Amino acid sequence: MRNFLQREETIPENLKPFSNSLAEAINDRVKKLVNNRILQISTILDPRFAYDEELWSKVRWGCVEEELIAFAKESENLIFLLFDIKLNKY
C-alpha cells in the first residue's frame, strides 16, 4: 500500500496527509496479522483469504499450513489432557 501511494503522483497535496495516515494504519494492521499465530491460521481457514498470493507467497502459505497442523496437534493434546483431568477428578 505504501509503495502504491508513493508511486501515485496524482494524489492531490491536500489528500497526502490522509493517504499517509491510511498507509500507516494498514501497515500497523498487517504487522499485527504477521505477528499473530491465530490470525495467520485464521486466514487459511477463511475461503476469502486462503491461498491468496496477494496476501502471502506460496512459500508463506506452506508455513501457515505447518502452523495450522502444529496448532491442531497442540489443541488435541490439550483436549485429551483436560478430558483426562476431568475423568480422574470424578
BAVO-588829 format. One record per residue: residue in one letter; residue number from 1; x, y, z of N, C-alpha, C in turn. Coordinates in Angstrom, 3 decimals, decimal comma. Example, Ala and Ser with C-alpha at 12.3 -4.5 7.8 and 13.67 -1.06 7.14 Angstrom:
<sites>
@resn->a&resi->1&n_c1->13,190&n_c2->-5,690&n_c3->7,800&ca_c1->12,300&ca_c2->-4,500&ca_c3->7,800&c_c1->13,200&c_c2->-3,300&c_c3->7,800;
@resn->s&resi->2&n_c1->12,850&n_c2->-2,250&n_c3->7,080&ca_c1->13,670&ca_c2->-1,060&ca_c3->7,140&c_c1->12,900&c_c2->0,030&c_c3->7,870;
</sites>
This chain:
<sites>
@resn->m&resi->1&n_c1->0,820&n_c2->-1,179&n_c3->0,000&ca_c1->0,000&ca_c2->0,000&ca_c3->0,000&c_c1->0,870&c_c2->1,252&c_c3->0,000;
@resn->r&resi->2&n_c1->1,858&n_c2->1,243&n_c3->0,866&ca_c1->2,738&ca_c2->2,404&ca_c3->0,942&c_c1->3,441&c_c2->2,626&c_c3->-0,392;
@resn->n&resi->3&n_c1->3,916&n_c2->1,529&n_c3->-1,010&ca_c1->4,595&ca_c2->1,667&ca_c3->-2,296&c_c1->3,669&c_c2->2,257&c_c3->-3,351;
@resn->f&resi->4&n_c1->2,418&n_c2->1,829&n_c3->-3,351&ca_c1->1,453&ca_c2->2,368&ca_c3->-4,299&c_c1->1,276&c_c2->3,864&c_c3->-4,082;
@resn->l&resi->5&n_c1->1,105&n_c2->4,249&n_c3->-2,835&ca_c1->0,879&ca_c2->5,663&ca_c3->-2,539&c_c1->2,102&c_c2->6,515&c_c3->-2,872;
@resn->q&resi->6&n_c1->3,288&n_c2->5,949&n_c3->-2,700&ca_c1->4,492&ca_c2->6,701&ca_c3->-3,024&c_c1->4,661&c_c2->6,842&c_c3->-4,536;
@resn->r&resi->7&n_c1->4,235&n_c2->5,846&n_c3->-5,280&ca_c1->4,346&ca_c2->5,894&ca_c3->-6,747&c_c1->3,258&c_c2->6,764&c_c3->-7,367;
@resn->e&resi->8&n_c1->2,131&n_c2->6,817&n_c3->-6,696&ca_c1->0,978&ca_c2->7,535&ca_c3->-7,241&c_c1->1,233&c_c2->9,036&c_c3->-7,176;
@resn->e&resi->9&n_c1->1,375&n_c2->9,644&n_c3->-8,333&ca_c1->1,670&ca_c2->11,075&ca_c3->-8,399&c_c1->0,424&c_c2->11,925&c_c3->-8,568;
@resn->t&resi->10&n_c1->-0,723&n_c2->11,284&n_c3->-8,736&ca_c1->-1,945&ca_c2->12,049&ca_c3->-8,973&c_c1->-2,692&c_c2->12,371&c_c3->-7,685;
@resn->i&resi->11&n_c1->-2,142&n_c2->12,015&n_c3->-6,548&ca_c1->-2,794&ca_c2->12,339&ca_c3->-5,276&c_c1->-2,597&c_c2->13,835&c_c3->-5,018;
@resn->p&resi->12&n_c1->-3,691&n_c2->14,552&n_c3->-4,882&ca_c1->-3,565&ca_c2->15,993&ca_c3->-4,608&c_c1->-2,849&c_c2->16,233&c_c3->-3,281;
@resn->e&resi->13&n_c1->-2,160&n_c2->17,330&n_c3->-3,192&ca_c1->-1,380&ca_c2->17,659&ca_c3->-1,991&c_c1->-2,244&c_c2->17,676&c_c3->-0,730;
@resn->n&resi->14&n_c1->-3,465&n_c2->18,159&n_c3->-0,856&ca_c1->-4,306&ca_c2->18,238&ca_c3->0,334&c_c1->-4,779&c_c2->16,866&c_c3->0,812;
@resn->l&resi->15&n_c1->-4,652&n_c2->15,819&n_c3->-0,021&ca_c1->-5,033&ca_c2->14,458&ca_c3->0,378&c_c1->-3,844&c_c2->13,617&c_c3->0,820;
@resn->k&resi->16&n_c1->-2,641&n_c2->14,098&n_c3->0,640&ca_c1->-1,452&ca_c2->13,308&ca_c3->1,007&c_c1->-1,392&c_c2->12,976&c_c3->2,498;
@resn->p&resi->17&n_c1->-1,736&n_c2->13,894&n_c3->3,402&ca_c1->-1,742&ca_c2->13,501&ca_c3->4,826&c_c1->-2,720&c_c2->12,355&c_c3->5,095;
@resn->f&resi->18&n_c1->-3,879&n_c2->12,406&n_c3->4,465&ca_c1->-4,858&ca_c2->11,325&ca_c3->4,618&c_c1->-4,313&c_c2->10,019&c_c3->4,060;
@resn->s&resi->19&n_c1->-3,733&n_c2->10,059&n_c3->2,869&ca_c1->-3,218&ca_c2->8,823&ca_c3->2,266&c_c1->-2,066&c_c2->8,253&c_c3->3,087;
@resn->n&resi->20&n_c1->-1,238&n_c2->9,122&n_c3->3,661&ca_c1->-0,146&ca_c2->8,643&ca_c3->4,522&c_c1->-0,688&c_c2->7,996&c_c3->5,791;
@resn->s&resi->21&n_c1->-1,724&n_c2->8,606&n_c3->6,388&ca_c1->-2,353&ca_c2->8,023&ca_c3->7,590&c_c1->-2,982&c_c2->6,677&c_c3->7,268;
@resn->l&resi->22&n_c1->-3,624&n_c2->6,602&n_c3->6,129&ca_c1->-4,241&ca_c2->5,347&ca_c3->5,691&c_c1->-3,181&c_c2->4,261&c_c3->5,513;
@resn->a&resi->23&n_c1->-2,080&n_c2->4,604&n_c3->4,875&ca_c1->-0,999&ca_c2->3,639&ca_c3->4,663&c_c1->-0,428&c_c2->3,160&c_c3->5,990;
@resn->e&resi->24&n_c1->-0,233&n_c2->4,067&n_c3->6,928&ca_c1->0,291&ca_c2->3,693&ca_c3->8,240&c_c1->-0,675&c_c2->2,770&c_c3->8,980;
@resn->a&resi->25&n_c1->-1,963&n_c2->3,076&n_c3->8,913&ca_c1->-2,961&ca_c2->2,238&ca_c3->9,590&c_c1->-2,978&c_c2->0,832&c_c3->8,997;
@resn->i&resi->26&n_c1->-2,902&n_c2->0,749&n_c3->7,692&ca_c1->-2,885&ca_c2->-0,570&ca_c3->7,037&c_c1->-1,621&c_c2->-1,320&c_c3->7,410;
@resn->n&resi->27&n_c1->-0,497&n_c2->-0,644&n_c3->7,396&ca_c1->0,770&ca_c2->-1,302&ca_c3->7,764&c_c1->0,737&c_c2->-1,802&c_c3->9,199;
@resn->d&resi->28&n_c1->0,148&n_c2->-1,031&n_c3->10,109&ca_c1->0,037&ca_c2->-1,474&ca_c3->11,505&c_c1->-0,806&c_c2->-2,737&c_c3->11,606;
@resn->r&resi->29&n_c1->-1,903&n_c2->-2,784&n_c3->10,873&ca_c1->-2,770&ca_c2->-3,975&ca_c3->10,911&c_c1->-2,085&c_c2->-5,178&c_c3->10,308;
@resn->v&resi->30&n_c1->-1,338&n_c2->-4,976&n_c3->9,242&ca_c1->-0,626&ca_c2->-6,089&ca_c3->8,614&c_c1->0,437&c_c2->-6,627&c_c3->9,567;
@resn->k&resi->31&n_c1->1,125&n_c2->-5,745&n_c3->10,277&ca_c1->2,119&ca_c2->-6,188&ca_c3->11,256&c_c1->1,471&c_c2->-7,067&c_c3->12,319;
@resn->k&resi->32&n_c1->0,281&n_c2->-6,668&n_c3->12,771&ca_c1->-0,423&ca_c2->-7,471&ca_c3->13,771&c_c1->-0,779&c_c2->-8,834&c_c3->13,209;
@resn->l&resi->33&n_c1->-1,170&n_c2->-8,887&n_c3->11,954&ca_c1->-1,508&ca_c2->-10,159&ca_c3->11,312&c_c1->-0,278&c_c2->-11,052&c_c3->11,216;
@resn->v&resi->34&n_c1->0,818&n_c2->-10,490&n_c3->10,771&ca_c1->2,042&ca_c2->-11,261&ca_c3->10,573&c_c1->2,587&c_c2->-11,783&c_c3->11,895;
@resn->n&resi->35&n_c1->2,393&n_c2->-11,041&n_c3->12,974&ca_c1->2,947&ca_c2->-11,423&ca_c3->14,271&c_c1->1,987&c_c2->-12,207&c_c3->15,149;
@resn->n&resi->36&n_c1->0,805&n_c2->-12,550&n_c3->14,652&ca_c1->-0,192&ca_c2->-13,235&ca_c3->15,465&c_c1->-0,498&c_c2->-14,607&c_c3->14,857;
@resn->r&resi->37&n_c1->-0,107&n_c2->-15,641&n_c3->15,569&ca_c1->-0,258&ca_c2->-17,015&ca_c3->15,076&c_c1->-1,718&c_c2->-17,361&c_c3->14,781;
@resn->i&resi->38&n_c1->-2,617&n_c2->-16,991&n_c3->15,670&ca_c1->-4,030&ca_c2->-17,316&ca_c3->15,489&c_c1->-4,596&c_c2->-16,604&c_c3->14,253;
@resn->l&resi->39&n_c1->-4,223&n_c2->-15,357&n_c3->14,053&ca_c1->-4,699&ca_c2->-14,645&ca_c3->12,867&c_c1->-4,147&c_c2->-15,262&c_c3->11,582;
@resn->q&resi->40&n_c1->-2,901&n_c2->-15,699&n_c3->11,614&ca_c1->-2,331&ca_c2->-16,357&ca_c3->10,436&c_c1->-3,103&c_c2->-17,624&c_c3->10,107;
@resn->i&resi->41&n_c1->-3,356&n_c2->-18,424&n_c3->11,126&ca_c1->-4,087&ca_c2->-19,679&ca_c3->10,925&c_c1->-5,508&c_c2->-19,384&c_c3->10,441;
@resn->s&resi->42&n_c1->-6,100&n_c2->-18,334&n_c3->10,961&ca_c1->-7,456&ca_c2->-17,969&ca_c3->10,555&c_c1->-7,543&c_c2->-17,660&c_c3->9,069;
@resn->t&resi->43&n_c1->-6,491&n_c2->-17,065&n_c3->8,518&ca_c1->-6,539&ca_c2->-16,716&ca_c3->7,097&c_c1->-6,628&c_c2->-17,943&c_c3->6,211;
@resn->i&resi->44&n_c1->-5,984&n_c2->-19,028&n_c3->6,606&ca_c1->-6,017&ca_c2->-20,228&ca_c3->5,772&c_c1->-7,357&c_c2->-20,955&c_c3->5,911;
@resn->l&resi->45&n_c1->-8,050&n_c2->-20,725&n_c3->7,010&ca_c1->-9,347&ca_c2->-21,359&ca_c3->7,227&c_c1->-10,496&c_c2->-20,565&c_c3->6,603;
@resn->d&resi->46&n_c1->-10,237&n_c2->-19,336&n_c3->6,242&ca_c1->-11,265&ca_c2->-18,470&ca_c3->5,660&c_c1->-11,144&c_c2->-18,504&c_c3->4,136;
@resn->p&resi->47&n_c1->-12,150&n_c2->-19,018&n_c3->3,440&ca_c1->-12,055&ca_c2->-19,141&ca_c3->1,984&c_c1->-11,864&c_c2->-17,812&c_c3->1,249;
@resn->r&resi->48&n_c1->-12,171&n_c2->-16,700&n_c3->1,894&ca_c1->-11,947&ca_c2->-15,401&ca_c3->1,249&c_c1->-10,465&c_c2->-15,072&c_c3->1,127;
@resn->f&resi->49&n_c1->-9,646&n_c2->-15,648&n_c3->2,005&ca_c1->-8,228&ca_c2->-15,306&ca_c3->2,038&c_c1->-7,297&c_c2->-16,475&c_c3->1,722;
@resn->a&resi->50&n_c1->-7,754&n_c2->-17,698&n_c3->1,933&ca_c1->-6,884&ca_c2->-18,868&ca_c3->1,826&c_c1->-6,183&c_c2->-18,934&c_c3->0,473;
@resn->y&resi->51&n_c1->-4,895&n_c2->-19,070&n_c3->0,540&ca_c1->-4,021&ca_c2->-19,253&ca_c3->-0,625&c_c1->-4,051&c_c2->-18,076&c_c3->-1,600;
@resn->d&resi->52&n_c1->-4,437&n_c2->-16,924&n_c3->-1,128&ca_c1->-4,407&ca_c2->-15,720&ca_c3->-1,950&c_c1->-2,959&c_c2->-15,228&c_c3->-1,987;
@resn->e&resi->53&n_c1->-2,356&n_c2->-15,290&n_c3->-3,146&ca_c1->-0,945&ca_c2->-14,927&ca_c3->-3,253&c_c1->-0,717&c_c2->-13,416&c_c3->-3,237;
@resn->e&resi->54&n_c1->-1,789&n_c2->-12,653&n_c3->-3,200&ca_c1->-1,622&ca_c2->-11,221&ca_c3->-2,976&c_c1->-1,447&c_c2->-10,944&c_c3->-1,489;
@resn->l&resi->55&n_c1->-1,878&n_c2->-11,894&n_c3->-0,667&ca_c1->-1,707&ca_c2->-11,779&ca_c3->0,778&c_c1->-0,340&c_c2->-12,316&c_c3->1,178;
@resn->w&resi->56&n_c1->-0,054&n_c2->-13,568&n_c3->0,814&ca_c1->1,239&ca_c2->-14,190&ca_c3->1,085&c_c1->1,680&c_c2->-15,038&c_c3->-0,104;
@resn->s&resi->57&n_c1->2,968&n_c2->-15,292&n_c3->-0,160&ca_c1->3,532&ca_c2->-16,117&ca_c3->-1,238&c_c1->3,201&c_c2->-17,592&c_c3->-1,004;
@resn->k&resi->58&n_c1->3,442&n_c2->-18,413&n_c3->-2,026&ca_c1->3,215&ca_c2->-19,860&ca_c3->-1,890&c_c1->4,040&c_c2->-20,430&c_c3->-0,738;
@resn->v&resi->59&n_c1->5,254&n_c2->-19,982&n_c3->-0,620&ca_c1->6,133&ca_c2->-20,460&ca_c3->0,456&c_c1->5,545&c_c2->-20,098&c_c3->1,815;
@resn->r&resi->60&n_c1->5,070&n_c2->-18,866&n_c3->1,944&ca_c1->4,493&ca_c2->-18,428&ca_c3->3,217&c_c1->3,229&c_c2->-19,205&c_c3->3,541;
@resn->w&resi->61&n_c1->2,407&n_c2->-19,509&n_c3->2,520&ca_c1->1,208&ca_c2->-20,313&ca_c3->2,761&c_c1->1,593&c_c2->-21,695&c_c3->3,278;
@resn->g&resi->62&n_c1->2,703&n_c2->-22,237&n_c3->2,782&ca_c1->3,187&ca_c2->-23,520&ca_c3->3,297&c_c1->3,529&c_c2->-23,437&c_c3->4,779;
@resn->c&resi->63&n_c1->4,125&n_c2->-22,327&n_c3->5,178&ca_c1->4,439&ca_c2->-22,115&ca_c3->6,604&c_c1->3,169&c_c2->-22,006&c_c3->7,436;
@resn->v&resi->64&n_c1->2,156&n_c2->-21,349&n_c3->6,887&ca_c1->0,886&ca_c2->-21,213&ca_c3->7,608&c_c1->0,234&c_c2->-22,591&c_c3->7,754;
@resn->e&resi->65&n_c1->0,327&n_c2->-23,422&n_c3->6,716&ca_c1->-0,193&ca_c2->-24,797&ca_c3->6,811&c_c1->0,490&c_c2->-25,546&c_c3->7,948;
@resn->e&resi->66&n_c1->1,807&n_c2->-25,417&n_c3->8,035&ca_c1->2,552&ca_c2->-26,087&ca_c3->9,103&c_c1->2,120&c_c2->-25,573&c_c3->10,477;
@resn->e&resi->67&n_c1->1,880&n_c2->-24,278&n_c3->10,585&ca_c1->1,397&ca_c2->-23,698&ca_c3->11,841&c_c1->0,027&c_c2->-24,261&c_c3->12,205;
@resn->l&resi->68&n_c1->-0,838&n_c2->-24,423&n_c3->11,206&ca_c1->-2,170&ca_c2->-24,970&ca_c3->11,446&c_c1->-2,073&c_c2->-26,411&c_c3->11,949;
@resn->i&resi->69&n_c1->-1,239&n_c2->-27,208&n_c3->11,338&ca_c1->-1,062&ca_c2->-28,608&ca_c3->11,750&c_c1->-0,519&c_c2->-28,672&c_c3->13,183;
@resn->a&resi->70&n_c1->0,486&n_c2->-27,858&n_c3->13,466&ca_c1->1,064&ca_c2->-27,837&ca_c3->14,822&c_c1->0,019&c_c2->-27,384&c_c3->15,848;
@resn->f&resi->71&n_c1->-0,754&n_c2->-26,379&n_c3->15,494&ca_c1->-1,791&ca_c2->-25,882&ca_c3->16,398&c_c1->-2,844&c_c2->-26,957&c_c3->16,660;
@resn->a&resi->72&n_c1->-3,225&n_c2->-27,690&n_c3->15,617&ca_c1->-4,216&ca_c2->-28,758&ca_c3->15,783&c_c1->-3,688&c_c2->-29,844&c_c3->16,711;
@resn->k&resi->73&n_c1->-2,428&n_c2->-30,199&n_c3->16,560&ca_c1->-1,836&ca_c2->-31,217&ca_c3->17,436&c_c1->-1,772&c_c2->-30,732&c_c3->18,878;
@resn->e&resi->74&n_c1->-1,384&n_c2->-29,476&n_c3->19,061&ca_c1->-1,329&ca_c2->-28,912&ca_c3->20,420&c_c1->-2,728&c_c2->-28,889&c_c3->21,043;
@resn->s&resi->75&n_c1->-3,699&n_c2->-28,482&n_c3->20,249&ca_c1->-5,081&ca_c2->-28,409&ca_c3->20,747&c_c1->-5,599&c_c2->-29,791&c_c3->21,092;
@resn->e&resi->76&n_c1->-5,272&n_c2->-30,766&n_c3->20,247&ca_c1->-5,709&ca_c2->-32,143&ca_c3->20,511&c_c1->-5,106&c_c2->-32,645&c_c3->21,813;
@resn->n&resi->77&n_c1->-3,832&n_c2->-32,391&n_c3->22,023&ca_c1->-3,174&ca_c2->-32,810&ca_c3->23,265&c_c1->-3,803&c_c2->-32,123&c_c3->24,468;
@resn->l&resi->78&n_c1->-4,129&n_c2->-30,845&n_c3->24,329&ca_c1->-4,747&ca_c2->-30,105&ca_c3->25,421&c_c1->-6,132&c_c2->-30,659&c_c3->25,736;
@resn->i&resi->79&n_c1->-6,905&n_c2->-30,957&n_c3->24,703&ca_c1->-8,249&ca_c2->-31,509&ca_c3->24,907&c_c1->-8,170&c_c2->-32,838&c_c3->25,648;
@resn->f&resi->80&n_c1->-7,251&n_c2->-33,714&n_c3->25,216&ca_c1->-7,108&ca_c2->-35,003&ca_c3->25,890&c_c1->-6,644&c_c2->-34,822&c_c3->27,334;
@resn->l&resi->81&n_c1->-5,755&n_c2->-33,889&n_c3->27,571&ca_c1->-5,279&ca_c2->-33,619&ca_c3->28,921&c_c1->-6,435&c_c2->-33,133&c_c3->29,804;
@resn->l&resi->82&n_c1->-7,211&n_c2->-32,185&n_c3->29,308&ca_c1->-8,341&ca_c2->-31,669&ca_c3->30,080&c_c1->-9,384&c_c2->-32,756&c_c3->30,325;
@resn->f&resi->83&n_c1->-9,637&n_c2->-33,575&n_c3->29,323&ca_c1->-10,599&ca_c2->-34,662&ca_c3->29,448&c_c1->-10,125&c_c2->-35,675&c_c3->30,481;
@resn->d&resi->84&n_c1->-8,829&n_c2->-35,981&n_c3->30,456&ca_c1->-8,253&ca_c2->-36,929&ca_c3->31,405&c_c1->-8,333&c_c2->-36,381&c_c3->32,829;
@resn->i&resi->85&n_c1->-8,049&n_c2->-35,103&n_c3->33,015&ca_c1->-8,136&ca_c2->-34,488&ca_c3->34,333&c_c1->-9,565&c_c2->-34,567&c_c3->34,845;
@resn->k&resi->86&n_c1->-10,521&n_c2->-34,271&n_c3->33,962&ca_c1->-11,914&ca_c2->-34,301&ca_c3->34,365&c_c1->-12,349&c_c2->-35,713&c_c3->34,745;
@resn->l&resi->87&n_c1->-11,933&n_c2->-36,722&n_c3->33,997&ca_c1->-12,289&ca_c2->-38,111&ca_c3->34,305&c_c1->-11,687&c_c2->-38,551&c_c3->35,625;
@resn->n&resi->88&n_c1->-10,446&n_c2->-38,185&n_c3->35,877&ca_c1->-9,770&ca_c2->-38,577&ca_c3->37,113&c_c1->-10,321&c_c2->-37,831&c_c3->38,332;
@resn->k&resi->89&n_c1->-10,914&n_c2->-36,679&n_c3->38,085&ca_c1->-11,453&ca_c2->-35,884&ca_c3->39,180&c_c1->-12,721&c_c2->-36,515&c_c3->39,746;
@resn->y&resi->90&n_c1->-13,483&n_c2->-37,197&n_c3->38,913&ca_c1->-14,767&ca_c2->-37,763&ca_c3->39,349&c_c1->-14,648&c_c2->-39,224&c_c3->39,647;
</sites>
